[in-house]
Amino acid sequence: QVQLVESGGGSVQAGGSLRLSCLASRSTSNLYAVGWYRQAPGKQREMVAIDTSGQDTDYADSVKGRFSISRDNGKNVIYLQMNNLKPEDTAVYYCWSRALKLSPYRWGQGTQVTVSS
């Protein structure tokens, strides 16, 4: 099992930047896959970023070129750097992890990101 705690959310004007952090209760280097998804009220979850084995990354088309996922294995933290934020990025952002390829997904409590125009 892994426990995840997100932080770094807040309110920002369009065009601004935020860096979300996700503190993991175990070594992030041993997590097969980590990522971030977001959910706005009344909408389905949207996968934002995925980092597999700390090497292969994938991003939703809506954030590609603006968001970047990374791991700091020394601090057991998963980051989501968000640049050039848009109002449509407003959502609660959750980090998640998968310890092994066949392991269940785990996720945190989320952190609110609000982007105003």
N, C-alpha and C positions, 0 to 999 in steps of 0.2 A: 504494500500500500504506500501511497505517497499523498501527502497533504500539501495543498497549494494555497498561497495567500497573495492576492493581487494588491497592488498599490500604484499610485502615480496618476490616477484619473483626476479630472477636474474640468473646469470650464475654460474655453479658449476661443478666440475669434477665428473665423475662417482664415486660412493661410498660416496659422500658427502651428506649433509642434508640441508634442507631449511624448514622454517616454514612460511606458508602463513597465512595471516590474512584477515578477511572480517568484516569490520565495518558495522553494521546494524543501520538503522535509528529508529528502535524500539526495544523493549526488545526482546532479543533472547529467553528468557524463554517462551515467548508467541507464538513462531513460532512452528507450528506443526512439520514441517520437514525442515531441512537444509542439504546442501550438497555441493559437489564440482564436477564439470565435467571439462573435458579438450578437446581441439580441436587443432589439428595440421593442417597446410595448406593442402588442398586436401583430408582430412580425415573427417569422421563423428565424431560427438560428442561422447565422451566416458564418461559414468558415472564413477566416481572415488570413491566417498564415500557418504554415506547417514547417517544422524543422525535423527531418529524419536523420538520425545518427549524427547530428551536429554538422552535417555536410550538405545534404540535399534540402532545398527550401522550395516551397510553393506558396503562391499568393493568389488571393482572389483578384479577378480582373479589375474590380472596383478600387483596389488599393495598390495594385502593382505599380512600382516606381515611386511610391510614396511611403510605404511601410516597410520595415525591415525587422526580421526576427533574429535573435541571437541568444547564445547561452554564455554565462560566465560560470564555468564549472568550479572555479575556486570559491565562489560565493553561493553556489547552488541557486542561481537566479536565472530566470528566463525573461528576456526583454522584448518589448515591442516598441520600436522607435517609429513614431508616427509624424510625418512631415506633411506640410501643405494640407492641413485638415480642412474638410468640407462639412457643411451642416449635415449632410447625409451620413456622415461618420458617427453621428450622435447615437449612442447605444451604451449598454452595459457590456463591458469586455471581460471575458473569462479566459483564463489560461487553462490548458489541459495537458495531460501527459499520458503516455502509454509506456509502461516499463519494458515490456517485451512485445514482440510482434503479435502474439496471441493474447496479451493481457487486456483486461478491461480498461476503459478510459476513466480517468479521474479529472476532476476540475475543481476550481476554487469558487469563492463566493462572488467574485466579480468586482469591477470597479467602474464607476460611472464616468463616461466621457461625454461632454456636452460642447458642441461646436456651434457658435452663433454667427450669423451673417452680419 
